């Protein structure tokens, strides 16, 4: 098994500056030379186990937080950024990109933001060239994209709110039939909320009327959905100040983004209430991350369980790093988060070889896959479909694929890894992030050429893919 070296130069530098120490004083406290510390701060040397232990003992540093996943996430976004043809001939090497993410992450994020603006402008110019004069804000991210990126770079974990949700869970009546009844009793006793179940518009999940404190919930949706919406409303009422602070610190460009984030944070609180961190963390290990068994244990839906698994980033008690995505029939990723090196493309479609797409061919079944990305990392992937009926025969039935996965080194902690022979030749299927940044030359499912490659076209030779890559 390959062991990656840990470079934490920026974290070391930030800790030293917080402690207001010189390099000499900081190095002395860690029992190393000043020159050695200088090399580590500049990511010229990796951090050793001895230094990690010294950081934990002297400065209460959570070693688990010093992972490389944040850098991996940032590096994946930066690689996609430089895949754009606008950088042709001036693309930094992989080593230079790694140094940028490790030493200057703020600069890397700023570059990614500029590239996103460029992409949005180019797309909109191509589609709306006849109306370009009507607005000067085309280069700005949409409010939804801005909120998505906020959760992406906070690692999808909000510690203070997570802890408060766990405390609320502890206050609920354990003798109640299920979480919905327990939350209903709490809302009525604590806030005087009257809950009304009604057969309303199938598209409306929750409607709270402050005057009179009446919460209307849709009877057509499952009890798990109603419990989630009730917990969401409790979070909005009890933690308005906390949510306001989160939004203020995020410094969004528009009120729309702030409003979208408010709902996203409330949803986070709801998930953390229904599935309190430590209990859920322990159940995930005990039940080997079986989505169905965990949904039964917590009175939640499979999707709620899958989403919660992607938020297990508590310092000192992290869950298994996974990726999670919800994909619709057209291949659009409507939810996404990855605590692994595999990062989802921000533009274009997902890899057609990914088993998320196969899930629609066998609704309700768990589709498993051993996959390998172009960087050589290997993953256990598993995907299934979920249906979201909202009424009678004439009402729409939404169907999504839920796709999750982990690095193969964690395969023993997942029930979905049972009886998969990793040693069989060719068992790991080659997948990528998206065609536009994947450099595999022999993929028969390629839908578009990679942006960084030069094409070779021979009129006398016709293969499945009508071009070769130089």
C-alpha positions as CSV (number, residue, x, y, z in Angstrom):
1,X,0.0,0.0,0.0
2,X,1.4,3.4,-0.9
3,X,1.8,5.9,1.9
4,X,1.6,9.6,0.9
5,X,3.9,12.1,2.6
6,X,2.2,14.8,4.5
7,X,3.1,18.4,3.6
8,X,1.5,21.0,6.0
9,X,3.6,24.1,5.5
10,X,0.8,26.6,5.5
11,X,-0.8,25.0,8.6
12,X,2.6,25.1,10.4
13,X,3.1,28.8,9.4
14,X,-0.4,29.8,10.5
15,X,0.0,28.0,13.9
16,X,3.3,29.7,14.5
17,X,1.9,33.1,13.7
18,X,-1.1,32.5,15.9
19,X,1.3,31.7,18.8
20,X,3.3,34.9,17.9
21,X,6.6,32.8,17.8
22,X,9.6,33.2,15.7
23,X,10.8,30.3,13.6
24,X,13.7,29.8,16.1
25,X,11.3,29.7,19.1
26,X,8.8,27.5,17.4
27,X,11.5,25.1,16.2
28,X,12.9,24.8,19.7
29,X,9.5,24.0,21.1
30,X,9.1,21.1,18.6
31,X,12.6,19.8,19.2
32,X,13.9,20.5,15.7
33,X,16.3,22.9,14.0
34,X,15.2,26.2,12.6
35,X,16.4,25.3,9.1
36,X,14.3,22.0,9.2
37,X,11.2,24.0,10.3
38,X,11.9,26.5,7.5
39,X,12.0,23.7,5.0
40,X,8.7,22.2,6.3
41,X,6.9,25.6,6.2
42,X,7.9,25.9,2.6
43,X,6.8,22.3,1.8
44,X,10.3,21.3,0.9
45,X,10.2,18.6,3.6
46,X,7.3,16.5,4.7
47,X,6.3,16.5,8.4
48,X,7.4,13.5,10.5
49,X,5.5,11.5,13.1
50,X,7.8,13.0,15.8
51,X,6.8,16.5,14.8
52,X,3.1,15.6,14.6
53,X,3.2,14.2,18.1
54,X,5.0,17.4,19.3
55,X,2.3,19.5,17.7
56,X,-0.4,17.5,19.4
57,X,1.2,17.6,22.9
58,X,2.4,21.2,22.9
59,X,-0.3,23.0,20.9
60,X,-3.3,20.6,21.1
61,X,-3.3,20.3,17.3
62,X,-5.8,17.7,16.0
63,X,-3.6,15.4,13.9
64,X,-6.6,14.1,12.0
65,X,-7.3,17.5,10.6
66,X,-3.9,17.7,9.0
67,X,-5.0,15.6,6.1
68,X,-4.2,16.2,2.4
69,X,-7.8,16.1,1.3
70,X,-8.2,19.9,1.3
71,X,-5.2,20.2,-0.9
72,X,-6.4,17.3,-3.1
73,X,-9.8,19.1,-3.6
74,X,-8.1,22.4,-4.4
75,X,-5.6,20.7,-6.7
76,X,-8.3,18.9,-8.7
77,X,-10.1,22.2,-9.2
78,X,-6.9,23.9,-10.2
79,X,-6.0,21.1,-12.7
80,X,-9.4,21.6,-14.3
81,X,-8.9,25.3,-14.5
82,X,-5.6,25.0,-16.4
83,X,-7.1,22.4,-18.8
84,X,-8.9,25.4,-20.4
85,X,-7.5,26.2,-23.9
86,X,-7.0,29.8,-22.8
87,X,-3.9,28.6,-20.9
88,X,-2.4,26.7,-23.9
89,X,1.3,26.8,-23.9
90,X,1.5,28.3,-20.4
91,X,0.3,25.3,-18.3
92,X,2.3,24.8,-15.0
93,X,3.7,21.4,-14.3
94,X,1.9,19.1,-11.8
95,X,4.7,19.8,-9.3
96,X,4.1,23.6,-9.6
97,X,0.4,23.2,-9.2
98,X,0.9,21.1,-6.0
99,X,3.2,23.8,-4.6
100,X,0.6,26.4,-5.4
101,X,-2.1,24.6,-3.5
102,X,0.2,23.8,-0.5
103,X,1.9,27.2,-0.2
104,X,-0.6,29.7,-1.5
105,X,-4.1,28.2,-1.3
106,X,-5.8,31.6,-1.3
107,X,-4.1,32.5,-4.5
108,X,-5.2,29.2,-6.0
109,X,-8.8,29.8,-5.0
110,X,-8.7,33.3,-6.4
111,X,-7.4,31.9,-9.8
112,X,-10.2,29.2,-9.7
113,X,-12.8,31.9,-9.1
114,X,-11.5,34.0,-12.0
115,X,-11.6,30.9,-14.3
116,X,-15.2,30.2,-13.2
117,X,-16.1,33.7,-14.2
118,X,-14.4,33.3,-17.5
119,X,-16.2,30.0,-18.2
120,X,-19.6,31.5,-17.3
121,X,-19.0,34.5,-19.5
122,X,-17.9,32.4,-22.4
123,X,-20.9,30.1,-22.1
124,X,-23.3,33.0,-21.8
125,X,-21.7,34.9,-24.7
126,X,-22.2,31.9,-26.9
127,X,-25.8,31.4,-25.9
128,X,-26.9,35.0,-25.3
129,X,-24.9,37.1,-27.7
130,X,-28.0,39.0,-28.8
131,X,-28.7,40.2,-25.2
132,X,-25.2,40.7,-23.8
133,X,-25.7,44.4,-23.5
134,X,-28.5,44.1,-21.0
135,X,-26.4,43.0,-18.0
136,X,-22.9,43.6,-16.6
137,X,-23.0,40.7,-14.2
138,X,-22.5,37.8,-16.5
139,X,-19.1,36.9,-15.1
140,X,-20.4,36.5,-11.5
141,X,-21.3,33.1,-10.2
142,X,-24.9,32.3,-9.7
143,X,-26.1,32.4,-6.1
144,X,-26.6,28.6,-6.2
145,X,-23.0,28.0,-7.4
146,X,-21.6,30.4,-4.7
147,X,-23.4,28.4,-2.0
148,X,-22.3,25.1,-3.4
149,X,-18.7,26.3,-3.4
150,X,-19.0,27.5,0.2
151,X,-19.9,24.0,1.4
152,X,-17.3,22.5,-0.9
153,X,-14.5,24.5,0.7
154,X,-15.7,24.1,4.3
155,X,-15.5,20.4,3.8
156,X,-19.3,20.1,4.2
157,X,-19.0,20.3,8.0
158,X,-20.2,23.0,10.4
159,X,-18.9,22.2,13.8
160,X,-20.8,24.5,16.2
161,X,-24.1,23.8,14.5
162,X,-23.4,20.1,14.4
163,X,-22.8,20.0,18.2
164,X,-25.9,22.0,18.9
165,X,-28.0,19.6,16.8
166,X,-26.6,16.7,18.7
167,X,-27.7,18.4,22.0
168,X,-31.2,18.8,20.6
169,X,-31.3,15.2,19.7
170,X,-30.5,14.3,23.3
171,X,-33.5,16.3,24.5
172,X,-36.0,14.5,22.4
173,X,-38.4,12.0,24.0
174,X,-36.9,8.5,23.4
175,X,-40.3,6.9,24.1
176,X,-41.9,8.5,21.0
177,X,-42.9,6.2,18.2
178,X,-40.4,7.8,15.8
179,X,-38.4,11.0,15.2
180,X,-41.4,12.8,13.7
181,X,-43.5,12.3,16.8
182,X,-40.5,13.2,19.1
183,X,-39.8,16.4,17.2
184,X,-43.5,17.3,17.0
185,X,-43.8,17.1,20.8
186,X,-40.6,19.2,21.3
187,X,-41.8,21.9,18.8
188,X,-45.2,22.1,20.6
189,X,-43.8,22.2,24.1
190,X,-40.8,24.4,23.5
191,X,-42.0,26.8,20.8
192,X,-45.8,26.4,20.9
193,X,-45.9,25.3,17.3
194,X,-49.1,23.7,16.0
195,X,-48.4,21.2,13.3
196,X,-51.0,20.7,10.5
197,X,-50.8,17.8,8.0
198,X,-52.5,18.6,4.8
199,X,-52.9,17.3,1.2
200,X,-51.5,20.4,-0.4
201,X,-49.5,21.1,-3.5
202,X,-47.1,18.1,-4.0
203,X,-44.2,20.5,-4.6
204,X,-44.5,22.2,-1.2
205,X,-42.8,20.4,1.7
206,X,-43.1,22.9,4.5
207,X,-44.9,26.2,5.1
208,X,-44.5,28.0,8.4
209,X,-46.8,30.9,9.4
210,X,-45.1,32.9,12.2
211,X,-48.3,34.6,13.1
212,X,-50.1,31.9,15.1
213,X,-47.0,29.6,15.0
214,X,-48.5,27.1,12.6
215,X,-46.4,24.7,10.6
216,X,-48.0,23.1,7.5
217,X,-46.4,19.8,6.4
218,X,-47.4,17.8,3.3
219,X,-49.1,14.6,4.2
220,X,-48.2,13.2,0.8
221,X,-44.5,12.9,1.7
222,X,-42.9,10.3,3.9
223,X,-42.6,10.6,7.7
224,X,-38.8,10.8,7.3
225,X,-39.3,13.8,5.0
226,X,-41.7,15.5,7.4
227,X,-39.4,14.9,10.3
228,X,-36.5,16.5,8.3
229,X,-38.6,19.5,7.5
230,X,-39.7,19.9,11.1
231,X,-36.1,19.7,12.3
232,X,-35.2,22.3,9.7
233,X,-37.8,24.7,10.9
234,X,-36.7,24.2,14.6
235,X,-33.1,25.1,13.4
236,X,-34.3,28.3,11.7
237,X,-36.1,29.3,14.9
238,X,-33.6,28.4,17.5
239,X,-30.3,29.2,15.8
240,X,-31.1,32.3,13.7
241,X,-28.1,34.1,15.2
242,X,-25.7,31.2,14.5
243,X,-26.9,30.9,10.9
244,X,-26.6,34.7,10.4
245,X,-23.0,34.5,11.6
246,X,-22.2,31.7,9.2
247,X,-23.7,33.7,6.3
248,X,-21.8,36.8,7.4
249,X,-18.5,35.0,7.5
250,X,-19.2,33.5,4.1
251,X,-19.4,37.0,2.6
252,X,-21.6,36.2,-0.3
253,X,-22.0,38.5,-3.2
254,X,-25.8,38.7,-3.2
255,X,-28.8,38.4,-0.9
256,X,-30.0,35.5,-3.0
257,X,-26.9,33.5,-2.2
258,X,-27.4,34.4,1.5
259,X,-31.0,33.2,1.4
260,X,-30.0,29.9,-0.4
261,X,-27.3,29.3,2.2
262,X,-29.7,29.9,5.0
263,X,-31.8,27.0,3.7
264,X,-28.7,24.9,3.2
265,X,-27.5,25.5,6.7
266,X,-30.9,24.7,8.2
267,X,-30.9,21.5,6.2
268,X,-27.5,20.7,7.6
269,X,-28.9,21.2,11.1
270,X,-31.9,19.0,10.4
271,X,-29.6,16.1,9.2
272,X,-27.4,16.5,12.2
273,X,-30.4,16.4,14.5
274,X,-32.0,13.3,13.0
275,X,-28.6,11.6,12.9
276,X,-26.5,12.9,15.8
277,X,-22.8,12.8,15.1
278,X,-21.4,10.3,17.6
279,X,-24.3,7.9,17.5
280,X,-24.4,8.0,13.7
281,X,-20.6,7.7,13.5
282,X,-20.6,4.6,15.7
283,X,-23.6,3.1,13.8
284,X,-21.8,3.6,10.4
285,X,-18.9,1.5,11.6
286,X,-21.1,-1.1,13.4
287,X,-23.4,-1.6,10.4
288,X,-20.6,-1.4,7.8
289,X,-22.2,1.7,6.2
290,X,-25.2,-0.3,5.1
291,X,-27.5,2.5,3.9
292,X,-30.7,0.5,4.3
293,X,-30.0,-0.6,7.9
294,X,-28.8,2.8,8.9
295,X,-32.0,4.4,7.5
296,X,-34.1,2.0,9.5
297,X,-32.1,2.6,12.7
298,X,-32.5,6.4,12.5
299,X,-36.0,6.6,10.9
300,X,-34.6,8.5,7.9
301,X,-34.4,8.0,4.2
302,X,-31.5,6.4,2.4
303,X,-30.6,9.7,0.8
304,X,-30.5,11.5,4.2
305,X,-28.1,8.8,5.4
306,X,-25.9,9.1,2.3
307,X,-25.7,12.9,2.7
308,X,-25.0,12.7,6.4
309,X,-22.1,10.2,5.8
310,X,-20.4,13.0,3.7
311,X,-20.4,15.4,6.6
312,X,-18.5,13.2,9.1
313,X,-15.5,15.5,9.5
314,X,-15.5,16.2,13.3
315,X,-12.0,16.9,14.7
316,X,-10.8,13.9,16.6
317,X,-13.7,11.7,15.3
318,X,-13.7,11.7,11.6
319,X,-15.7,9.2,9.6
320,X,-14.4,7.2,6.6
321,X,-13.6,9.8,3.8
322,X,-16.2,9.2,1.1
323,X,-17.6,10.9,-1.9
324,X,-21.3,11.4,-2.4
325,X,-23.3,12.6,-5.4
326,X,-27.0,12.7,-6.4
327,X,-27.4,12.3,-10.2
328,X,-30.6,12.8,-12.2
329,X,-31.6,10.9,-15.4
330,X,-29.9,13.5,-17.6
331,X,-26.6,13.0,-15.8
332,X,-26.7,16.3,-13.9
333,X,-25.1,16.2,-10.5
334,X,-27.6,17.9,-8.2
335,X,-25.7,17.2,-4.9
336,X,-22.0,16.6,-4.5
337,X,-19.3,16.4,-2.0
338,X,-16.1,14.5,-1.8
339,X,-13.7,14.0,1.2
340,X,-11.5,11.9,-1.1
341,X,-9.1,12.7,-3.9
342,X,-11.8,12.0,-6.4
343,X,-13.4,15.4,-7.1
344,X,-16.4,16.1,-9.3
345,X,-16.1,18.3,-12.4
346,X,-17.5,21.8,-12.0
347,X,-18.2,22.0,-15.8
348,X,-19.5,19.4,-18.2
349,X,-20.9,15.9,-17.5
350,X,-19.6,13.1,-15.3
351,X,-17.7,10.2,-16.7
352,X,-20.1,7.8,-18.5
353,X,-18.2,4.8,-17.2
354,X,-19.0,5.6,-13.6
355,X,-21.5,3.2,-12.1
356,X,-23.9,6.0,-11.1
357,X,-25.4,5.9,-14.6
358,X,-25.8,2.1,-14.5
359,X,-28.0,2.5,-11.4
360,X,-30.9,3.7,-13.6
361,X,-30.8,0.4,-15.5
362,X,-31.6,-1.6,-12.4
363,X,-33.8,0.6,-10.2
364,X,-33.6,-0.2,-6.5
365,X,-30.6,-2.4,-6.7
366,X,-27.1,-1.6,-5.3
367,X,-24.6,-1.4,-8.2
368,X,-21.0,-2.0,-7.1
369,X,-17.8,-1.1,-9.0
370,X,-14.1,-1.2,-8.4
371,X,-12.7,1.8,-10.3
372,X,-9.4,3.5,-10.9
373,X,-8.9,7.2,-11.9
374,X,-6.1,8.4,-14.2
375,X,-3.9,9.3,-11.2
376,X,-3.8,5.7,-10.2
377,X,-6.1,6.0,-7.2
378,X,-8.5,3.0,-6.7
379,X,-12.0,3.2,-5.3
380,X,-15.0,1.1,-4.2
381,X,-18.0,2.8,-5.8
382,X,-21.6,1.9,-5.1
383,X,-24.8,3.4,-6.4
384,X,-28.6,2.9,-6.2
385,X,-31.7,4.7,-7.2
386,X,-34.2,6.4,-5.0
387,X,-37.8,7.3,-6.0
388,X,-39.6,10.4,-4.6
389,X,-43.3,10.0,-5.3
390,X,-45.4,13.0,-4.3
391,X,-48.9,12.0,-4.9
392,X,-51.2,10.0,-7.1
393,X,-51.0,8.6,-10.6
394,X,-50.9,12.0,-12.3
395,X,-48.3,13.5,-10.0
396,X,-44.6,13.4,-11.1
397,X,-42.3,10.7,-9.7
398,X,-38.7,11.9,-9.3
399,X,-36.0,9.4,-9.6
400,X,-32.3,10.0,-8.7
401,X,-29.2,7.9,-8.5
402,X,-27.2,8.1,-5.3
403,X,-23.5,7.4,-5.8
404,X,-21.0,6.9,-3.0
405,X,-17.5,5.6,-2.7
406,X,-14.3,5.4,-0.8
407,X,-10.7,4.5,-1.4
408,X,-10.1,0.8,-1.5
409,X,-8.0,0.9,1.6
410,X,-11.3,1.3,3.5
411,X,-13.2,-1.4,1.7
412,X,-13.4,-3.7,4.7
413,X,-15.4,-1.1,6.5
414,X,-18.2,-1.3,3.9
415,X,-20.7,-4.1,3.5
416,X,-20.7,-3.3,-0.3
417,X,-17.1,-4.4,-0.5
418,X,-17.8,-8.0,0.4
419,X,-16.7,-10.7,-2.0
420,X,-15.1,-8.3,-4.4
421,X,-11.8,-9.8,-5.7
422,X,-9.3,-6.9,-6.0
423,X,-6.6,-9.3,-7.3
424,X,-8.5,-10.3,-10.4
425,X,-6.9,-8.9,-13.6
426,X,-8.7,-5.9,-15.0
427,X,-11.2,-5.8,-12.1
428,X,-10.6,-2.0,-11.6
429,X,-12.6,-0.2,-14.3
430,X,-10.9,3.0,-15.7
431,X,-13.0,6.1,-14.9
432,X,-12.3,9.8,-15.1
433,X,-13.7,13.0,-13.8
434,X,-15.1,14.3,-17.1
435,X,-14.0,13.9,-20.7
436,X,-12.8,17.5,-21.0
437,X,-10.0,16.9,-18.4
438,X,-9.5,13.2,-18.7
439,X,-6.3,12.3,-20.7
440,X,-7.1,8.6,-21.3
441,X,-6.3,8.0,-24.9
442,X,-8.1,4.6,-25.3
443,X,-11.5,5.3,-23.8
444,X,-14.3,4.2,-26.2
445,X,-16.9,6.2,-24.3
446,X,-15.2,9.6,-24.8
447,X,-17.7,12.2,-25.8
448,X,-15.3,15.1,-26.2
449,X,-11.5,15.5,-26.7
450,X,-9.5,16.6,-23.6
451,X,-8.8,20.3,-23.7
452,X,-5.1,20.0,-23.0
453,X,-4.3,17.5,-25.8
454,X,-3.4,18.0,-29.4
455,X,-5.6,15.9,-31.7
456,X,-4.3,13.6,-34.5
457,X,-6.8,13.0,-37.3
458,X,-6.0,10.5,-40.1
459,X,-8.5,10.5,-43.0
460,X,-7.4,7.0,-43.9
461,X,-8.0,5.5,-40.5
462,X,-11.4,5.4,-38.8
463,X,-11.7,4.1,-35.3
464,X,-14.6,4.3,-32.8
465,X,-13.2,7.7,-31.6
466,X,-12.5,9.6,-34.9
467,X,-9.2,11.2,-33.6
468,X,-6.1,10.3,-31.7
469,X,-4.3,12.2,-29.0
470,X,-0.8,13.5,-29.4
